[in-house]
């Protein structure tokens, strides 16, 4: 009879894995399971106390209320929030990757002096606390005394444009700046702030990938008569892809759930047009104490991100190496 007992080596391996699995069970798996459970209940703040009655089972009512917009929230439109959330994450990632890779290639130029200083400087946005970043950019986009409007006024002086033309409501303007794009001006202000914050890490990842490229490949390409564009396409891009595509997917997930910029800079305005799923879920919890509905929001977010991650992983072959 075949021995089904694990070997001694297997038991030793399981013993080493047990503490990590136990910690993950407590801080990851249990909260996830509990969140899914309360998304099918009318769980509120009254059910938090130990001696309180259990929340009533409501089946899929929370999900139906979200999809049908029956939450009693001002300016709530679930489909609009999802579409804006997807566009917000995608547009940010595209800008971050292009800018990060471009700067990394520039700083990887042979003979450029002070490379170490430049690379140390552009990582500074990452180490600043998020609340400070959001607060500073909010004041920079202030209508009356913000640095952005003041800089535009200085430029306007050169072209004889009246200063009052640059009293711009960056974060509250209702009219769309581009008529054929249904995006408020606050979106572009958020995009600028998050670009300043997001491109450095993309540049760090791209720099690491660039430094792994053997110099002999560029020399061989030059001997074959390849120009700068051909060397980028046939050498640089091939080595950048395995590093940048997985990081771009990771950046999409992080930006999709980026809470503090939207919450502290615009509060979801104007009229909820920059609201994200994560900020809406936060409002449901802390302003309305609708824990069950917020948990259903979290489940929606999980499956949206799971589907997008799987789709882009297969489409771009994010886990493939440069030899595949």
N, C-alpha and C positions, 0 to 999 in steps of 0.2 A: 504494500500500500504506500502510495506516495506521501512523503512527509510534507504536511501543509504548514507546519510551524515555521516562523521566520528564523533565519539563521542568526548566529550571534552577531555578525557584522550588521545585519539589518536592525536588530534590536538596539544596538549601540547608536546607529544613525537616528532611529526614532527617538531615542532618549535625548540626543542633542537637539532634535527638531521640536520636541515637546514644549519647552519654555516659549519659543517663538510662536508656535501654534496657539498656546494658551493665551498669550498676550493679544494675538490677533483676534482670537475668539471673543475676548472681553472688550477690546476697544474698536473692533471693526465689524465682525460678523454679527454679534448680538445687537448693536445699534441698527445695523441694516435690516435685520429680521424684524426688530421691534418697530422700525419705521414703516415697513410694509404692512405690519399688523395694524398700527393705528391709522393707516390711510384708509382702512375699511371700517373705521369707527368714527363716532362724533367726539373724539378725544378733545378736551379743552383744559384750561388751567384748573378747573374744578376737580379733575381726575388725577392731579399730580400728587396730592396728599396721600400718605399710606393708608389712612382709614376711609378714604373716599370711595364711593361705589365705582365699579368698573364702567368704562365707556360702553355705550350701546353700539351694537353691530349695525352698520348702515349699508353693508355690502359695497356696491360701486357708486353710491350716491355722490361721494366727494369727487370722483373722477367725472361724473356726469355734470355736476355743478361747474367744474372748471371748464369743460369743453363747451358747455352751453352759456357760460358767462353769468351764471346765477350766484355770484358771490357777494353782491351788494357793494362792490368796490368801485370808486370813481374811475372812469376812463379805462376799465378793464376789458381787454380783448385778448383772449388766450392765443389765437392764431397770429395776431399782430405781434405779440410779445415773442412768440417762438420764431417768427420770420426775422424780426429785428435782431434777436439774440444770435441766430445763425449768421446773419450778415455781419453783425458786429464782430463775432469771433473770426470769421473768414477774412474780412477786410483787414483786420489788425494783423493776422498771421502773415498775409501776403506782403503787407508793408514791412513788417518786422524782418521777414526772411530776406527780402530783396535788399533792404537797407543794411541789415547785418552782414550779409554775404559781400555786398559791395565794399563796405568799410573794411571787412576782414581781408579782402583781396588787396585793397589799397595799402593797408598796413603790413601786408606780407611782401610788399615790393622789395626786391633786393637793393641794398644800399640806403634804404630809408633810415634816417637817424632818429633816436629817441623812441623806438618802437615800444619799449617797455613802459615808458611814461604814458604814452597814448593809451596803451591797453589797460593800464591801471586807472586812468581817468575815466574811460568810458564805462567802467564797471560800477562807478559810484552810484548811479541811480538805483541799482539793485539793493544796496545796503541801507538806503534811507527808509525809515518806517513808512508803511503805506499811508497812514493817516496824515502824515506830514506832506507826502506827495500830493494827495488829493486836496488838502487845504491850500497849499501853495498855488497849485494850478487853478483852483477856484478863485483865489484872489487875483491871479494874473489875468483871468478873463472877466474881471469885474467891469461893469459898464463905465463907471465914473473915474476910477483911479487904477484900473488894471494895467499891468505892464504891456499887454498886447495892444490895447487901444492907444496907449501913450506912444508906443513905437510906431503904430500906423499914422498917428498925427504928425510925428517927426518926418516920416516919409512923405506924407501929404503936403508938407510945407514946400518940399522941393518941386512938387507939381502944382502948387497953388490951389490945393484942395482945402476947403474950409474945415477947421478942426472938428466942428460939430457933426461932420459927416461920418466920423469914426467913433461916435458914441454908440457902439454896437452892443446889443443884448445877446451876447454869445450863448448864455445858458438858459435864457428865458424867451428868446424870439420865437414866435409862433409860425410866422411865414417861412416856408422852405427857401433857402438861398438859391437852389437850382430848381427851376420849375418842373422839370421832367423827372427829378429824383425825389421820392417821398421821404426825405431825410431832413430832420430839423438841424438848425445851425449848432445846437448843443451836441449833436453826434460828431461833428467835425472837431469841436473843441475837445471832446473826450478822446477822439482818435489821435489828436496831436499830443495830448497828455500821455496816453498809453504808448504811443510811438517812442516818445522820449524815454519811457520806462522800459519798453520791451525789446528794443533792438540790441542792447548791449549783450545780453546772454546769447542771442542768436549769433552775434559776432564772435563771442568766445568759442561757441561750438564750431563755427565755421573755421576759425583760426586753428583749432586743434586738428580739424580734418585737412586743412591746407598744408600744415606742417608735416603731415604723414605722407604727402605725395613725394615720391622719389624725384629728385632734380633731373635724373637721367631721362625720365619720360619727356620732360619739356625739351631737353636737348635733342632727343631723338625726333620729336615733332618739328623742331626748328630745322633739323637736317633734311626732313622730308618736305620742307617748304610751307609748313603750317603757319598761318597768321594768328594774331591774338584771339580772334573769335573761334577759329578751329581748335586752338590749344585749349580754350575754355570748354568747348563742347566735347572734345574727345579725351581730355585728361582731367581738367579741374572738376567738371560736372560729375564725371563718373565717380570720383573719390568723395565729392561732397554729398552725393545722394544718400549713401547709407547713414550719414550722420544727420543731415538736415531734415530729411523727410520724417523720421521718427520724432525728432524734436519739434517739427512743425505740428504734428498731430498732438503732441504733448502741449504745445503752446495754444492750440485750438481749445483743448479741454480747459486749460487754466483761464484763458480769456473768456470762454463761455461762462465760467463761474466767477468772473472777476466782480467782486462785490463793492469794494470800497470806493472806486473811482465814480461809478454811477451814483451810488448812494450819497456820498458826501459832496460831489460836485453839482449834480443836477437834481437829486432826489427823485429820479425817474421822469422829470419834466422835460419839456413842457407838455402838460396834459397826458402824462404817462407814456410819451413817445420814445423815451430812452429807458424805459423800464426793462429789466432783465428778469428771467425766471427766478434767479437767486434773490434779487431784491424784493420781488413780489412775495416770495415765500417768507422772507424775513418780516415783511409787513403783516402778513397773515398771522404770524406767531406773536410778534411783540405789540402790534396795534389792535389786533382783533382776537387774539388767543384761540385761533382756529388751528389747533395742532394737527388734527386729522386732515384738513384740506392742505395744509403746508406739507405734510408728509406725502400726500398724493402728488403735489408739485415735485417733490424730490424724486419720486418714482418715475414721473414723466421725464425729468432731467436725466436720470440714469439711463433709461432706454433710448432717449434721443442721442446721447453721447455714445452709448454702446454701438448703436447702429451706424453712426457717422464714423467712429473709429474703425469698425470692421470694414466698412465700405472703402474708406480711404487706404486702409492697410492693404486690401486686395487690389485696389486700383493702382496704387503707386508702388506696390511691393516694398513696403517700408522696411520690412525685416530682411530683405534680400541684401546680399553683399555685392560689392562692385564686380565680383567675378561671375555673378549669375547672369 
